[in-house]
Amino acid sequence: MRQQDFAELIQSKLMARRKIVQAAIERLGFGPCMHMAHILPHADRSQLMLDAIRERDREKRQKIVRELMAGHASVADLPVIYFAADLMDMYPDAAIVLNLRRSGVQWAASAKESFQFFFSWRFLATCLFFRNDRQWYWMNRETIGLCRRLYGTPIPWSIELYDGHRQFVLNEAKKRGRRVLEFMPEQGWGPLCEFLGTEAPDEPFPRLNEKETFQLIRRVFIMKGLLSWAALGVGVWTSWRFGPSAFGHLQTMWKAYR
């Protein structure tokens, strides 16, 4: 990741808007932007993410984070939530944009609706047969301890986390003498482009609805899990029902062949 064109997006874990800001940053030329959507489909990146979350030694953790960010000019979403202070140290010239919602109450309701399933035993049950999905589940579980350490709450979709994360980012930036843009997508290109020193595109600010997308993802995971368990059940039943006779038939054929 090249420091000079790295735009660091410190976001408040807002599922409905994180993709919007990612799209805006990439449109301004700060791409590719590292995002959870670029991590979850890849087992190697997911493992790096999990290793970094679990690593308590700062130097070792930052080495892992640097490997995770390789090839990207900016970062948004959960990688920043987990490693905000590390990224500030690693990229001292990076721009810091704190993505906000109108209120913590509004954010908490939206986040709970989007996140809660992916922290539950139901998600673990649906993803049990798929390595990448299991890694996602364990990342989510590790988040609980991380949120407690960083923000004083074990609930990743609480008002306390929203407020705690915002204050954490502002405090860490202040320690390092860094400027922070507190930004809401409703403000459009103006504040963001001024802060990043770029011209505003002659087009509307990106508007995406990820709430519906996550509802669809949840349905897909549930269906995938049900089909997987159904396939396992059919396999077990088939082995129980036909296994002994099929094995005996194969023995007979083998003896006849010999």
C-alpha positions as MATLAB code, in Angstrom:
seq = 'MRQQDFAELIQSKLMARRKIVQAAIERLGFGPCMHMAHILPHADRSQLMLDAIRERDREKRQKIVRELMAGHASVADLPVIYFAADLMDMYPDAAIVLNLRRSGVQWAASAKESFQFFFSWRFLATCLFFRNDRQWYWMNRETIGLCRRLYGTPIPWSIELYDGHRQFVLNEAKKRGRRVLEFMPEQGWGPLCEFLGTEAPDEPFPRLNEKETFQLIRRVFIMKGLLSWAALGVGVWTSWRFGPSAFGHLQTMWKAYR';
ca = [
       0.000    0.000    0.000;
       1.475    3.330   -1.022;
       1.321    5.819    1.796;
       1.067    8.913   -0.386;
      -2.245    7.941   -1.947;
      -3.758    6.133    1.010;
      -7.082    7.461    2.265;
      -7.873    5.934    5.608;
     -11.573    5.662    6.304;
     -12.261    5.244    9.986;
     -15.899    4.201    9.915;
     -18.407    3.594   12.666;
     -19.228    0.046   11.548;
     -22.204    1.220    9.539;
     -23.320   -1.615    7.326;
     -25.729    0.480    5.269;
     -23.135    3.081    4.337;
     -19.706    1.561    4.332;
     -20.021    0.508    0.679;
     -21.161    4.020   -0.219;
     -18.001    5.604    1.153;
     -15.839    2.891   -0.379;
     -17.402    3.596   -3.778;
     -16.885    7.343   -3.322;
     -13.228    6.978   -2.344;
     -12.494    4.719   -5.296;
     -14.282    7.148   -7.605;
     -11.910    9.869   -6.377;
      -8.921    7.765   -7.398;
      -7.917    6.257   -4.042;
      -8.479    2.669   -5.096;
      -8.473   -0.172   -4.762;
     -10.039    0.196   -1.325;
      -9.591   -2.669    1.133;
     -12.965   -3.717    2.502;
     -14.426   -6.802    4.167;
     -15.925   -7.767    0.808;
     -12.324   -8.251   -0.382;
     -11.447  -10.383    2.649;
     -14.294  -12.800    3.328;
     -14.189  -14.697   -0.003;
     -10.472  -15.455    0.442;
      -9.346  -17.976    3.049;
      -5.795  -16.593    3.182;
      -6.947  -13.013    3.795;
      -9.552  -14.156    6.302;
      -6.857  -16.004    8.226;
      -4.603  -12.928    8.191;
      -7.492  -10.872    9.525;
      -8.180  -13.366   12.285;
      -4.482  -13.587   13.191;
      -4.222   -9.798   13.397;
      -7.299   -9.521   15.621;
      -5.864  -12.097   18.018;
      -2.320  -10.686   18.072;
      -1.640   -8.517   21.138;
       1.951   -7.573   20.252;
       1.815   -4.259   18.378;
       4.772   -4.842   16.047;
       3.669   -8.350   15.099;
       0.091   -7.181   14.575;
       1.132   -4.288   12.359;
       3.254   -6.630   10.253;
       0.176   -8.790    9.660;
      -1.998   -5.763    8.916;
       0.541   -4.474    6.404;
       0.462   -7.817    4.609;
      -3.331   -7.728    4.632;
      -3.406   -4.237    3.113;
      -0.841   -4.982    0.382;
      -1.925   -3.751   -3.033;
      -4.598   -1.366   -1.720;
      -4.488    2.428   -1.663;
      -7.246    2.938    0.912;
      -9.195    1.002    3.511;
     -12.746    1.100    4.854;
     -15.075   -0.990    6.955;
     -14.054   -3.547    9.576;
     -10.291   -3.636    8.969;
     -10.225   -0.019   10.148;
     -12.521   -0.646   13.086;
     -10.135   -3.289   14.392;
      -6.853   -1.541   13.603;
      -7.527    2.210   13.621;
      -4.616    3.148   15.892;
      -2.247    0.768   14.107;
      -3.108    2.264   10.723;
      -2.539    5.785   12.026;
       0.971    4.744   13.064;
       1.660    2.785    9.892;
       0.503    5.549    7.525;
       1.235    8.904    9.213;
       0.327   10.912    6.092;
      -3.009    9.205    5.505;
      -6.259   11.150    5.498;
      -8.690   10.073    8.230;
     -12.403   10.209    7.497;
     -14.810    9.285   10.277;
     -18.116    8.188    8.785;
     -21.047    9.127   11.031;
     -24.770    8.516   11.357;
     -27.297   11.108   12.501;
     -27.559    9.412   15.904;
     -26.154    6.461   17.804;
     -29.676    5.161   18.373;
     -30.337    5.042   14.644;
     -27.014    3.349   13.991;
     -27.470    0.742   16.748;
     -30.869   -0.322   15.410;
     -29.523   -0.652   11.874;
     -26.350   -2.436   12.980;
     -28.208   -4.943   15.152;
     -30.528   -5.845   12.299;
     -27.566   -6.314    9.955;
     -24.989   -7.929   12.278;
     -26.686  -10.023   14.922;
     -27.323  -13.137   12.833;
     -23.649  -13.380   11.861;
     -22.635  -13.545   15.542;
     -25.132  -16.279   16.439;
     -24.985  -20.061   16.750;
     -27.444  -20.183   13.839;
     -24.811  -18.692   11.564;
     -22.218  -21.161   12.868;
     -24.623  -24.007   12.144;
     -25.250  -22.809    8.605;
     -21.567  -22.244    7.829;
     -20.135  -25.323    9.538;
     -19.134  -27.022    6.284;
     -17.476  -23.964    4.711;
     -14.035  -22.792    5.849;
     -14.345  -19.149    4.781;
     -17.698  -18.819    6.502;
     -16.384  -20.401    9.693;
     -13.515  -17.904    9.678;
     -16.049  -15.092    9.386;
     -17.929  -16.442   12.390;
     -14.748  -16.639   14.497;
     -13.762  -13.132   13.420;
     -17.124  -11.944   14.686;
     -16.698  -13.749   17.991;
     -13.224  -12.250   18.459;
     -14.812   -8.847   17.870;
     -16.681   -9.153   21.155;
     -13.476   -9.192   23.186;
     -11.916   -6.512   21.010;
     -14.890   -4.198   21.486;
     -14.690   -4.711   25.233;
     -10.990   -3.792   25.271;
     -11.209   -0.801   22.927;
     -14.659    0.626   23.512;
     -15.788   -0.695   26.883;
     -18.706   -2.764   25.598;
     -18.959   -6.387   24.406;
     -21.938   -5.617   22.166;
     -20.799   -4.710   18.630;
     -24.126   -3.073   17.726;
     -24.674   -0.946   20.829;
     -24.988    2.813   21.196;
     -22.032    2.601   23.586;
     -19.874    1.173   20.812;
     -20.899    3.879   18.359;
     -20.039    6.641   20.812;
     -16.967    4.826   22.128;
     -15.554    4.227   18.672;
     -16.011    7.837   17.632;
     -14.266    9.077   20.763;
     -11.506    6.493   20.381;
     -10.728    7.623   16.829;
     -10.735   11.299   17.789;
      -8.506   10.669   20.815;
      -6.002    8.528   18.908;
      -5.834   11.073   16.097;
      -5.327   13.917   18.576;
      -2.433   12.059   20.230;
      -0.721   11.958   16.854;
      -1.615   15.498   15.795;
      -3.826   14.205   12.995;
      -6.820   15.908   11.396;
     -10.107   14.029   11.148;
     -13.032   14.718    8.849;
     -16.317   13.742   10.497;
     -18.458   12.996    7.486;
     -21.988   11.923    6.595;
     -22.739   10.787    3.020;
     -25.698   13.186    2.910;
     -23.151   16.011    2.734;
     -22.138   14.903   -0.743;
     -18.813   15.385   -2.483;
     -17.976   18.840   -1.112;
     -16.504   18.206    2.366;
     -14.857   14.943    1.335;
     -13.175   16.357   -1.773;
     -12.028   19.479    0.063;
     -10.496   17.359    2.828;
      -8.737   15.039    0.370;
      -7.663   17.843   -1.946;
      -9.440   16.510   -5.015;
     -11.979   17.903   -7.458;
     -15.604   16.889   -6.999;
     -16.861   14.617   -9.790;
     -19.639   15.924  -11.999;
     -22.019   13.201  -10.886;
     -24.198   12.400   -7.854;
     -22.614   11.023   -4.707;
     -22.954    7.199   -4.640;
     -26.163    5.939   -3.107;
     -26.478    2.249   -2.334;
     -28.835    0.240   -0.158;
     -26.870   -2.488    1.602;
     -29.640   -3.252    4.082;
     -31.480   -5.225    1.420;
     -28.197   -6.783    0.323;
     -27.465   -8.106    3.811;
     -30.975   -9.451    4.138;
     -30.387  -11.338    0.903;
     -26.981  -12.578    2.112;
     -28.558  -13.860    5.310;
     -31.218  -15.759    3.346;
     -28.546  -17.234    1.074;
     -26.492  -18.428    4.054;
     -29.527  -20.007    5.689;
     -30.508  -21.771    2.470;
     -26.928  -22.928    1.877;
     -26.760  -24.296    5.404;
     -30.089  -26.100    5.137;
     -29.075  -27.694    1.842;
     -25.721  -28.756    3.308;
     -27.318  -30.394    6.325;
     -29.950  -32.003    4.096;
     -27.224  -33.433    1.859;
     -25.415  -34.799    4.915;
     -28.643  -36.338    6.181;
     -29.323  -37.989    2.840;
     -25.764  -39.326    2.763;
     -26.019  -40.776    6.276;
     -29.420  -42.314    5.563;
     -28.221  -43.791    2.260;
     -25.183  -45.321    3.949;
     -27.343  -46.756    6.709;
     -30.037  -48.031    4.350;
     -27.989  -49.403    1.507;
     -24.444  -49.546    2.843;
     -24.327  -53.158    4.146;
     -26.076  -54.665    1.125;
     -24.048  -52.592   -1.299;
     -20.832  -53.672    0.419;
     -21.913  -57.306    0.247;
     -22.712  -56.942   -3.442;
     -19.256  -55.521   -4.111;
     -17.650  -58.435   -2.246;
     -19.582  -60.916   -4.395;
     -18.515  -59.149   -7.582;
     -14.878  -59.113   -6.440;
     -14.894  -62.838   -5.671;
     -16.502  -63.593   -9.039;
     -13.901  -61.484  -10.802;
     -11.062  -63.302   -9.043;
];
